[in-house]
Amino acid sequence: MDMTIDAIHQAYRDGKLSPHKLIDEVLKRAATYADRNIWITLLSREAIQPYLDNLIGQSPDKLPLYGIPFAIKDNIELAGVDVTAGCEAYRYTPEQSAHVVELLIAAGAIPIGKTNMDQFATGLVGVRSPDKWGACQNSFDPEYISGGSSSGSAVAVALGLVSFSLGTDTAGSGRVPAAFNNLIGLKPSRGLLSNHGVVPACKSLDCMSIFSLTTDDANRVFEVAAAFDSKDDYSRPNKDTNRKNYGHISADSFNFAIPQAGQLAFFGDHETEQGFYKTLETLKNLGGICHEIDFEPFLTAARLLYEGPWVAERRIATANVKREAMLPVLQQILDSNNTASAEDLFSAEYQLQHCKQQVTPLLENFDFILTPTAGTIYKIKEVLAEPIKLNSQLGYYTNFMNLLDCSAVAVPAGFNSNGLPFGVTLFSRAFSDTRLLSYANQLQQTLKLPLGATALPLPDSRAINSGVTDRIKVVVCG
Amino acid sequence: MDMTIDAIHQAYRDGKLSPHKLIDEVLKRAATYADRNIWITLLSREAIQPYLDNLIGQSPDKLPLYGIPFAIKDNIELAGVDVTAGCEAYRYTPEQSAHVVELLIAAGAIPIGKTNMDQFATGLVGVRSPDKWGACQNSFDPEYISGGSSSGSAVAVALGLVSFSLGTDTAGSGRVPAAFNNLIGLKPSRGLLSNHGVVPACKSLDCMSIFSLTTDDANRVFEVAAAFDSKDDYSRPNKDTNRKNYGHISADSFNFAIPQAGQLAFFGDHETEQGFYKTLETLKNLGGICHEIDFEPFLTAARLLYEGPWVAERRIATANVKREAMLPVLQQILDSNNTASAEDLFSAEYQLQHCKQQVTPLLENFDFILTPTAGTIYKIKEVLAEPIKLNSQLGYYTNFMNLLDCSAVAVPAGFNSNGLPFGVTLFSRAFSDTRLLSYANQLQQTLKLPLGATALPLPDSRAINSGVTDRIKVVVCG
């Protein structure tokens, strides 16, 4: 069934469906995917009942997420349900939900479970789970990785088990799995979604993210979830220009930029490379004027994240967990560069500031910058054989995003001959979320790819049907 | 003679003075103060000549700083003149001037010399100079400290040798000497005055500052000096609301805040304490409504600067200088907390972020926050006897300012029975410079204290005479 929010709400309004029936159906279907390693904790029907009871007397007209099932990455707190962050030794039971989870539930959304993830959100692969939970499998082909670290959250949406899900995205964990499962992955501007109730990875960079089938749904969830929270020291109030602005694009043509020749990396994956250039043509046909930029400052910042002292933040976050309770690959990462001094960190921060100053005019001058979300995809067994290098290659276009304070949207862009999806990312400076979602919507509506891994057709966008964004005229170039 | 910019320009226009004559007079007077330890390098008449030659064909109508003499702290580059940063071993000859110095010279200003300072801008006292240059003496009483680290820059203005001067203010170095020499000390928002060509102290926090006799002059210099500079990684473009906005105050009454009872520290100096409360009454009479706030987050941030890992930035800045070439007190400071790890720095940055989040509503809710600039003043021999503790006490109201990204103006507030001045500081969030200068102008014009240490009367403010700020009505309270 079509799990987009409008489709569910229409079924509720038409009396063809109720939240109770939907939850029964969702749990039944979840059981059929038990071998995909999506969940760390799938809620029981009884555990979900209170959230259904909350909806009594409410309706889709009153609550924007009325009766909408969603999944929560297992490093985000849901009251009364264990958090593990992918590590049994870390397990605890929170009394309250994370701030964002509370907002979503108050808006009518129904939590279904806590999803599998790369341990302590350290990875872009989705295979860094202990054997107990297993490597999360790609929604299109179980031999392939789902992407991570928000692996289960992506696959749950792609398989139509939930309408949307929460991930976290410090280095790409909300975008890579979106690309690998044919989803929208919104990595909001840092601080717009509160990190209160989220297990830190790199506390100064952490960012909650949203997976959805469509940009309309990503925007709907974003509108509910983006609220200043004084309990999070890194929370930032949204800007008016980024609020209720989805669908508003002011010009007939737009300017976007891509990395210049030689700075795009596909790691030998010619099909994804061709797919990327085909997507460029689609954007040009929508009125986009494509520019090439020197991508080196972005790449330099990306390298700082894992090769520099920021790993120290992950050590702080896991200081109370014994090394031997972690996966060997985690131990290896956490113990790297572990003699970094305050001087080393300041020096790295100076380098980062240099990158920030270099990219500022690039971010200002273009409506967005476009890259592949990931240059290629790997099989689970390939990543297990080469766990650090292949993971690192997946972060080529993602690692810099929070360091440089950008917002980003991963958008499905097509399929390769192996049947697996590839995607592109639109990004810009912080507080560009709704503008990026608006362009992403144009692209998604033009490509008309099916919803996630469900083979269901993409519905028309409300934002486009309302005429708000149709000022972008189709210009056939060349 | 009255060295305010308007007074000099009027004399030029009236034909009573020329830049050549003024420079001759300035150099003559500077010679009479040779024992005050103001200069590290005083320029010769010949070295100044090219700057005079630059003025040919110009006039006060064309150049905002036409023929205005100024002094430069010796950690800021002037082309062809040695930089020492107060350390002989560090001496080098720059080929170009600092970005801000270039802007000032292009606007007609004439550099007179490089001023004495606490070594490597590490100190608030003005006595941390090698014997070669000596402790800079207070402009009112040579037994007292001038304040630092921008000691010579303050004293040169106070004694009427120049109209304004450049300092740097990482932890208070542009405000404490202003208070101790009866001057305006503008510590602009970080990044508005380029640090290109400035010897770093704490590179992530450094901030060039302006000393002047009046707020009108501080604003005039600020307008020239505040220009985005891509050569400085920390440079930020000014905001429109902070540009050409001096004198514009929109309400008849205003709200300001002071630290709550028990959080004001005067270190036993009852006269300065009384003076502070008297200044409060003056502001109330100008329409100010006084509120009390919890000052603890500011004080916590202040302690982080010298007790935390930020000292590592000073070690980076002086990495190429042998410890034995430095003053013993510098060696002691630089070697403190020198095993801080990247984890320690991240943990301190988390604490700082918590402070930032706590102070944001305070900075938003009030037109400004008011504190003493320093709680007391000391004699040179007192500081030499207790060099760390007394220095630290002088930073009680200043150390947090750049860490918390505030702008600040130190304003003269009166004199104690020992003949020495005391001052107050108005501060607010970044990009509030001109608003703060506008309130500071109201206070200065009301108090009508003499100009620096010259005993000359304060001239009327152009901003007030033009009627721009006279919307603040005098309200007699209580």
Contacts between the chains, C-beta under 8 A, distances in Angstrom:
chain1	res1	chain2	res2	distance
A	203	B	346	7.4
A	203	B	350	6.1
A	204	B	346	6.9
A	204	B	349	6.5
A	204	B	350	7.4
A	204	B	353	7.4
A	230	B	357	6.6
A	232	B	357	7.9
A	233	B	350	6.9
A	233	B	353	4.4
A	233	B	354	4.6
A	233	B	356	7.4
A	233	B	357	4.6
A	234	B	353	6.2
A	234	B	357	7.9
A	235	B	357	7.2
A	309	B	342	4.0
A	312	B	341	7.1
A	312	B	342	3.8
A	312	B	343	4.7
A	312	B	346	5.6
A	313	B	346	5.3
A	315	B	343	6.1
A	316	B	343	5.4
A	316	B	346	6.0
A	316	B	347	6.5
A	339	B	341	7.8
A	340	B	341	6.7
A	340	B	342	3.8
A	341	B	312	7.1
A	341	B	339	7.8
A	341	B	340	6.7
A	341	B	341	5.9
A	341	B	342	6.4
A	342	B	309	4.0
A	342	B	312	3.8
A	342	B	340	3.8
A	342	B	341	6.4
A	342	B	342	6.4
A	342	B	344	5.9
A	342	B	345	4.2
A	343	B	312	4.7
A	343	B	315	6.0
A	343	B	316	5.4
A	344	B	342	5.9
A	345	B	342	4.2
A	345	B	345	4.8
A	345	B	346	7.1
A	346	B	203	7.4
A	346	B	204	6.9
A	346	B	312	5.6
A	346	B	313	5.3
A	346	B	316	5.9
A	346	B	345	7.1
A	347	B	316	6.5
A	349	B	204	6.5
A	350	B	203	6.1
A	350	B	204	7.4
A	350	B	233	7.0
A	353	B	204	7.4
A	353	B	233	4.4
A	353	B	234	6.2
A	354	B	233	4.7
A	356	B	233	7.4
A	357	B	230	6.6
A	357	B	232	7.9
A	357	B	233	4.6
A	357	B	234	7.9
A	357	B	235	7.2
